[in-house]
Amino acid sequence: MTAQPIEQPPGPDTGSYEVIHLGGQAAVVVPLADFMRLRALERLATAQELEDAEDTAALQEWQAREAAGHTSYVPTDEVRRRLGLTR
């Protein structure tokens, strides 16, 4: 019997940071200096830059879920029915 590496599902790009899982949530372990730098950048960013960063992060999260096969689609007619928008 030979050992084979376990293929990890695609996930968000975390660079060289370690990902840990706590209570069903994923977290990234970063050096304190990196955390402090990110906090400083956050304080200096404009409201528009923060909103753009949140949008980019949400898109990256969705792309990772899509790549891992964790997304689903509902046909338009079904959405309208569920929302009570059918006539």
MDAnalysis code that builds the backbone (N, CA, C; Angstrom):
import MDAnalysis as mda
import numpy as np

u = mda.Universe.empty(261, n_residues=87, atom_resindex=np.repeat(np.arange(87), 3), trajectory=True)
u.add_TopologyAttr("name", ["N", "CA", "C"] * 87)
u.add_TopologyAttr("resid", np.arange(1, 88))
u.add_TopologyAttr("resname", ["MET", "THR", "ALA", "GLN", "PRO", "ILE", "GLU", "GLN", "PRO", "PRO", "GLY", "PRO", "ASP", "THR", "GLY", "SER", "TYR", "GLU", "VAL", "ILE", "HIS", "LEU", "GLY", "GLY", "GLN", "ALA", "ALA", "VAL", "VAL", "VAL", "PRO", "LEU", "ALA", "ASP", "PHE", "MET", "ARG", "LEU", "ARG", "ALA", "LEU", "GLU", "ARG", "LEU", "ALA", "THR", "ALA", "GLN", "GLU", "LEU", "GLU", "ASP", "ALA", "GLU", "ASP", "THR", "ALA", "ALA", "LEU", "GLN", "GLU", "TRP", "GLN", "ALA", "ARG", "GLU", "ALA", "ALA", "GLY", "HIS", "THR", "SER", "TYR", "VAL", "PRO", "THR", "ASP", "GLU", "VAL", "ARG", "ARG", "ARG", "LEU", "GLY", "LEU", "THR", "ARG"])
u.atoms.positions = np.array([
    [0.856, -1.170, 0.000],
    [0.000, 0.000, 0.000],
    [0.901, 1.231, 0.000],
    [0.582, 2.186, -0.839],
    [1.359, 3.417, -0.870],
    [0.493, 4.571, -0.391],
    [1.125, 5.529, 0.200],
    [0.408, 6.722, 0.670],
    [0.216, 7.677, -0.487],
    [-0.973, 8.193, -0.608],
    [-1.285, 9.162, -1.651],
    [-1.715, 10.459, -0.985],
    [-1.264, 11.598, -1.506],
    [-1.717, 12.857, -0.918],
    [-3.215, 13.030, -1.111],
    [-3.862, 13.599, -0.123],
    [-5.292, 13.870, -0.218],
    [-5.464, 15.164, -0.996],
    [-6.260, 15.104, -2.050],
    [-6.491, 16.307, -2.845],
    [-7.423, 17.240, -2.091],
    [-6.949, 18.452, -1.863],
    [-7.738, 19.439, -1.152],
    [-8.687, 20.124, -2.118],
    [-9.929, 20.394, -1.700],
    [-10.838, 21.117, -2.567],
    [-10.340, 22.546, -2.768],
    [-10.641, 23.161, -3.914],
    [-10.200, 24.527, -4.133],
    [-10.808, 25.451, -3.093],
    [-10.056, 26.411, -2.677],
    [-10.542, 27.365, -1.686],
    [-9.999, 28.742, -1.998],
    [-10.267, 29.678, -1.114],
    [-9.769, 31.024, -1.351],
    [-8.253, 31.047, -1.330],
    [-7.675, 31.981, -2.061],
    [-6.231, 32.133, -2.115],
    [-5.763, 32.734, -0.798],
    [-5.112, 31.930, 0.032],
    [-4.632, 32.409, 1.325],
    [-3.123, 32.572, 1.327],
    [-2.509, 32.492, 0.144],
    [-1.064, 32.647, 0.073],
    [-0.378, 31.575, 0.896],
    [0.586, 31.976, 1.704],
    [1.329, 31.012, 2.507],
    [0.782, 30.918, 3.928],
    [-0.369, 31.544, 4.189],
    [-0.942, 31.514, 5.527],
    [-1.640, 30.183, 5.793],
    [-1.594, 29.756, 7.039],
    [-2.228, 28.508, 7.455],
    [-3.721, 28.747, 7.692],
    [-4.555, 27.843, 7.193],
    [-5.999, 27.919, 7.402],
    [-6.364, 26.922, 8.500],
    [-7.134, 27.394, 9.476],
    [-7.625, 26.517, 10.529],
    [-9.143, 26.572, 10.525],
    [-9.782, 25.564, 11.085],
    [-11.238, 25.496, 11.132],
    [-11.686, 25.469, 12.584],
    [-12.547, 26.417, 12.926],
    [-13.052, 26.543, 14.289],
    [-14.561, 26.645, 14.253],
    [-15.252, 25.691, 14.843],
    [-16.705, 25.760, 14.928],
    [-17.411, 25.947, 13.604],
    [-16.959, 25.277, 12.573],
    [-17.603, 25.387, 11.269],
    [-17.167, 26.596, 10.460],
    [-16.295, 27.409, 11.004],
    [-15.786, 28.576, 10.297],
    [-14.309, 28.370, 9.992],
    [-13.852, 28.937, 8.896],
    [-12.428, 28.875, 8.554],
    [-11.776, 30.184, 8.986],
    [-10.556, 30.083, 9.466],
    [-9.790, 31.250, 9.878],
    [-8.380, 31.110, 9.317],
    [-7.719, 32.237, 9.146],
    [-6.357, 32.249, 8.637],
    [-5.435, 32.749, 9.741],
    [-4.370, 32.018, 9.976],
    [-3.381, 32.415, 10.971],
    [-2.352, 33.291, 10.266],
    [-2.241, 34.534, 10.717],
    [-1.291, 35.467, 10.098],
    [-0.338, 35.998, 11.161],
    [0.880, 36.334, 10.766],
    [1.792, 36.951, 11.722],
    [1.205, 38.281, 12.214],
    [1.499, 38.625, 13.454],
    [0.973, 39.844, 14.052],
    [1.340, 41.074, 13.233],
    [2.534, 41.128, 12.682],
    [2.957, 42.280, 11.879],
    [2.051, 42.452, 10.654],
    [1.675, 41.342, 10.003],
    [0.778, 41.419, 8.846],
    [-0.599, 41.911, 9.273],
    [-1.079, 41.416, 10.407],
    [-2.373, 41.854, 10.911],
    [-2.367, 43.349, 11.204],
    [-1.329, 43.824, 11.853],
    [-1.231, 45.249, 12.186],
    [-1.170, 46.109, 10.914],
    [-0.447, 45.633, 9.901],
    [-0.367, 46.356, 8.629],
    [-1.739, 46.431, 7.971],
    [-2.460, 45.324, 7.955],
    [-3.797, 45.315, 7.360],
    [-4.753, 46.238, 8.112],
    [-4.653, 46.249, 9.436],
    [-5.495, 47.158, 10.231],
    [-5.172, 48.612, 9.916],
    [-3.882, 48.942, 9.762],
    [-3.485, 50.309, 9.427],
    [-4.027, 50.695, 8.046],
    [-3.930, 49.786, 7.089],
    [-4.471, 50.054, 5.754],
    [-5.979, 50.269, 5.817],
    [-6.659, 49.478, 6.627],
    [-8.110, 49.611, 6.769],
    [-8.476, 50.985, 7.335],
    [-7.720, 51.453, 8.313],
    [-8.002, 52.774, 8.899],
    [-7.770, 53.900, 7.905],
    [-6.818, 53.724, 6.989],
    [-6.481, 54.769, 6.024],
    [-7.361, 54.740, 4.774],
    [-8.066, 53.654, 4.553],
    [-8.872, 53.497, 3.339],
    [-10.122, 54.369, 3.398],
    [-10.553, 54.813, 2.223],
    [-11.798, 55.570, 2.128],
    [-12.970, 54.600, 2.221],
    [-14.143, 55.149, 2.432],
    [-15.349, 54.310, 2.489],
    [-15.531, 53.545, 1.180],
    [-15.252, 54.198, 0.051],
    [-15.393, 53.541, -1.254],
    [-14.383, 52.413, -1.406],
    [-13.153, 52.620, -0.951],
    [-12.134, 51.575, -1.036],
    [-12.504, 50.374, -0.168],
    [-13.050, 50.627, 1.020],
    [-13.486, 49.526, 1.881],
    [-14.630, 48.753, 1.238],
    [-15.581, 49.475, 0.634],
    [-16.696, 48.809, -0.040],
    [-16.209, 47.983, -1.217],
    [-15.268, 48.540, -1.985],
    [-14.712, 47.797, -3.116],
    [-13.991, 46.535, -2.636],
    [-13.259, 46.631, -1.525],
    [-12.552, 45.472, -0.978],
    [-13.540, 44.410, -0.516],
    [-14.640, 44.822, 0.113],
    [-15.665, 43.866, 0.546],
    [-16.297, 43.176, -0.655],
    [-16.565, 43.939, -1.723],
    [-17.130, 43.353, -2.943],
    [-16.167, 42.334, -3.540],
    [-14.886, 42.680, -3.601],
    [-13.881, 41.778, -4.155],
    [-13.783, 40.513, -3.320],
    [-13.794, 40.649, -1.996],
    [-13.718, 39.485, -1.113],
    [-14.942, 38.590, -1.294],
    [-16.124, 39.188, -1.422],
    [-17.340, 38.395, -1.618],
    [-17.277, 37.630, -2.937],
    [-16.771, 38.280, -3.986],
    [-16.635, 37.609, -5.279],
    [-15.646, 36.452, -5.188],
    [-14.530, 36.672, -4.509],
    [-13.541, 35.602, -4.358],
    [-14.103, 34.440, -3.558],
    [-14.889, 34.729, -2.541],
    [-15.510, 33.672, -1.747],
    [-16.479, 32.859, -2.607],
    [-17.296, 33.547, -3.413],
    [-18.230, 32.844, -4.288],
    [-17.481, 31.993, -5.305],
    [-16.398, 32.542, -5.888],
    [-15.628, 31.781, -6.874],
    [-15.029, 30.517, -6.253],
    [-14.580, 30.607, -5.006],
    [-14.032, 29.433, -4.324],
    [-15.130, 28.400, -4.085],
    [-16.326, 28.846, -3.682],
    [-17.444, 27.911, -3.481],
    [-17.847, 27.276, -4.807],
    [-17.875, 28.068, -5.856],
    [-18.232, 27.567, -7.194],
    [-17.220, 26.511, -7.645],
    [-15.933, 26.787, -7.463],
    [-14.884, 25.850, -7.868],
    [-14.963, 24.549, -7.069],
    [-15.407, 24.640, -5.806],
    [-15.525, 23.454, -4.963],
    [-16.843, 22.716, -5.184],
    [-17.713, 23.275, -6.037],
    [-19.003, 22.637, -6.308],
    [-20.030, 22.846, -5.212],
    [-19.890, 23.919, -4.443],
    [-20.802, 24.179, -3.330],
    [-21.850, 25.246, -3.629],
    [-22.084, 25.519, -4.891],
    [-23.117, 26.491, -5.248],
    [-24.266, 25.771, -5.942],
    [-25.412, 26.384, -5.936],
    [-26.559, 25.817, -6.637],
    [-27.331, 26.957, -7.289],
    [-28.157, 26.592, -8.215],
    [-28.927, 27.577, -8.964],
    [-30.401, 27.236, -8.899],
    [-31.225, 28.257, -8.900],
    [-32.670, 28.079, -8.897],
    [-33.199, 28.784, -10.147],
    [-33.992, 28.088, -10.961],
    [-34.530, 28.720, -12.169],
    [-35.390, 29.949, -11.820],
    [-35.412, 30.915, -12.718],
    [-36.134, 32.171, -12.512],
    [-37.592, 31.939, -12.138],
    [-38.254, 31.032, -12.828],
    [-39.664, 30.758, -12.527],
    [-39.849, 30.282, -11.092],
    [-38.930, 29.450, -10.625],
    [-39.002, 28.945, -9.249],
    [-38.758, 30.075, -8.243],
    [-37.830, 30.963, -8.541],
    [-37.569, 32.117, -7.666],
    [-38.820, 32.975, -7.564],
    [-39.430, 33.252, -8.684],
    [-40.653, 34.070, -8.677],
    [-41.765, 33.392, -7.876],
    [-41.884, 32.078, -8.041],
    [-42.901, 31.350, -7.283],
    [-42.633, 31.440, -5.793],
    [-41.378, 31.225, -5.398],
    [-41.032, 31.282, -3.972],
    [-41.244, 32.657, -3.373],
    [-41.021, 33.688, -4.164],
    [-41.186, 35.064, -3.679],
    [-42.616, 35.584, -3.851],
    [-43.475, 34.743, -4.408],
    [-44.862, 35.153, -4.600],
    [-45.030, 36.188, -5.696],
    [-44.166, 36.154, -6.690],
    [-44.198, 37.137, -7.767],
    [-44.888, 36.621, -9.019],
    [-45.478, 35.432, -8.957],
    [-46.172, 34.889, -10.120],
    [-47.611, 35.392, -10.114],
    [-48.181, 35.444, -11.295],
    [-49.546, 35.926, -11.425],
    [-50.484, 34.800, -11.648],
])
